[in-house]
Structures are given as structure tokens and as C-alpha cells.
Amino acid sequence: AIYMDIEKKLIPELKFKKARVIGGGSKSKIWNKIKSDILGIPYEKLNREEFGVLGSSILAGFATGIFKDLKNTADRFNKVEYRIEPDLKMYEFYRHYVNYYKLLLNDINNIFKRLENIKG
């Protein structure tokens, strides 16, 4: 949420429409629901766990002219397993905690800086 807030300040016209997720944490529907509620955008769990090689192959195919449309080609290989919609009431609930989280990160950063100065 903090990262998205920073992005929105830097690029005001940027609109996040959804998050597509893969990997470890994405296997939990409960965790995906919480993240969807916190960010206020839909979460789409994709049907694959690894996209590095696939993405590189699609880019190579596009660069060599095998694929004419990069977005459509990528969409053909990316299938949504399920989609979770955010609960906007929960989004508003979580937004109150973002500022506290920012303060917490700042305090922890200051503590780590002080710990760096301790000589043993």
C-alpha cells in the first residue's frame, strides 16, 4: 500500500486496476483476499508459478517477428485461475493503519541506524 501511494504521488495519472499474482503467498486465498482488501483492487491468481522463461521466450518471439502483438501473446499464455474482488469497507478500515505502518518503518529504520553505531 505504501509503495502504491508513492507511485501515485510520482505519477498521478497512474491507475492500478488489478494485481496478478504468482508464487508462494499467492497460493493462499485468504492472504490474497487480505491483500486485495488492503490495496482496494482485484487480485487475480494466475495458473502458472514461473513466468521468467515464458516471458523471455515471448519477448524473443516478438523481437524476431514470430509474435506480432506482445500484449495479446502474453495474454494467451496467462490464464486467470481465480479472481478476488476487494471489500471496499475493509479497504477503508485498512487505510487507517497505513500511516501507523509508515511511522513504524521510520522508527525501525532509526533503531537499526543506532545499532550500526554500537561497537562490540
C-alpha angles and dihedrals in degrees: 000000000000092000091050090049090054092047091051091051092049095043108025094182091057112110122188108215101174145339122237113204139195136166138039105340093038090068090075114080090194092054091046090051092052092049091047090052093047094050096036094227134104118269118218118195110209124219096240133064099204126047104159098093093036092051092048090049092050091049091049091049091050093047092052094045097251090118118041100190117043097194096047092046092051090047091054091059096041113075121180111233093191140340128221120202119212122247102232092205089058090045090058090046093053094044089070089063097051094082091049089050090052090052090048092052091049092049093048090049090053091049092051090050090053091047090054089061094056110106117204 
